[in-house]
Amino acid sequence: MQKSAFARTCFGVAAVAAMSVATVVTASNASAQLAISASPSYCAGTSYTITLPAADAAGLIAGYPSATAIVIDAKPTAGGYTHQVDHVEYVAGQDVTVQWVPMSAQTWNIVARPAGAPAGAGTQGPLPVNVVQTAPAGSSCTPGGTQPPASTGSI
């Protein structure tokens, strides 16, 4: 049984379209790169910048077209309540940037989600951040901070 050229063409176009949609959905979920300002140590009570690149924010919003904002949450990995870091209006082409001050020394998972998305749905992350009470000797809590110069041993 032979199919017409028209039927074969329609089938081929439909197959390519389906593969393209699958690729876009996979790419938007896999590409998110939440980032936190570089610091030798992350300390409770110190402010850090969390950034979700513009392309990744667009991918989150694309999954929930009615959403107009991105929410950044922090949740202790040991369990406990999720704390909303910030709720930022989405602007196409702009990174989503928020300030976060960890409340306690523990490991936190940072996630981004479209505002209004069901719990756990449409999130990007987690970005685990180990927060300490005070910086270890020879280190700093200051974002972008550097370690002090090594001692020369002279008095």
N, C-alpha and C positions, 0 to 999 in steps of 0.2 A: 504494500500500500504506500503510495507516494503522497507526500504533503506538498502543497503548493508553495511556491517561492515566498508568497506573502505570509503564509503560516509559519514557515521556518524563520523568516525575518522577525516577525512579531515575537516568537518564542525567544530568539536570540537577544532582542532588545530588552525583553522582560527579565531575562536572566542577568544581563549586564546591569540593569537598574537595581535589581535585588542585591547583587554583590556590592554595588556602590553604596547602597544604604547601609548594609552590614559593615562595610569598611568605615564609613563615617561614624556610626554608633560606636564601634570598637575604638576608633582613634580618639574620639572625644573623651571616652572614659579612661583610656590608658595614658593620655598625655599630661594630665594635670600634675603640676609641680609646685605644690605649696612650698614656700621657703620662709625661713626665719632669719633675721639679721645674724650674721656670724658673730660669735662671742666665744672666748676661750672657755667660759663656764656660763651656765644659765642659772641665775640666782633668784630666789623668791624676793618679791618686792622691787625688782628692777624691770624697767620697760624695754620691750623688744618689738621690732616691726615684723609683722607677718604679711607676706605678699602672695597673691594668687595672680599669675600673669593673665593679661587681657584675653589671650586666645583660650585659656583654660576656663576663665569666667564665662566666656561666650559659650563654651561647650556645656557648662552646667545649666545656663539659662536656656539653651536650645532644648534640653531634655524636659524643661518645665516652662513652656512659652508664656504662661500666665504670671510667672515670677518676675518681679521687677527689682529684686534685691538679692544680694548674697549674704549669707550668715556664716560667720566664722565661730566655731565652738571649740572649747577645750574640755576634755574629760580625763579624769585620772585613770590610768591603766589598771590600778588596783581596785577599781570600782568607786562608786560615788556618783554624785550629781554632775551632769554636764553644765558647764558655765558658758553662757553666750559671751564671746569676746566682743563682738560688734555686729551690727546689722548695717550693711552698706548698700546704698542705691546703686544698681548696675548701670554703668555708662559704657556703651559699646566702644571698644578700642582702648579702654583704660584698664590698667591693673587695679585689682582690689587690694588696698593696703590698709591695715589696721594696727593699732598699738595694743600690746598684751602685757599685763603685769601679772606673772604667776603668783598665786596666793600662797602656795605652800611648796615645800620641798618634796617632790615625788616625780614620777614619770607621767607626763601629760600627752595625750593624743590630740593633735589639732586637726580639725576637719573643716571643709568648706561645703556648703550646701545652698541650693536655691531657697529663698524664703518661701515658706508654705509647703515645701516638699515633706512628705511623710517621714517620720523618724527613720533614719538609716537609709532612706532612698535618695538617689541622686547625689550622694556625697563624694567628695574627692579627699583623699588622704587615707589613712591617718599619717600625720607627720609626728613621730614620737620625739618629745623633748624632755631630757632628763634635767630636772630642776633641783639644785642643791640649796641649802640654807645659806652657806657662805662659800666663797671661792676657795679652792684648795690653795695651799702655799705655792707661790710662784705663778698664780693665775689671777684673772680678773673677771668680774661680772659685767664689765662695760662692753656693750655691743661694739664690735670692731676693735676692741681693746687688744693690746699686745701684752705679752709677758714681760716683766721687768728685766733689764739687762742682767746677765749672769754676774755674780760677784767675782771680783778679781782676787780676792783672798787678802788684799792689803788693808791695813787699818788706817 
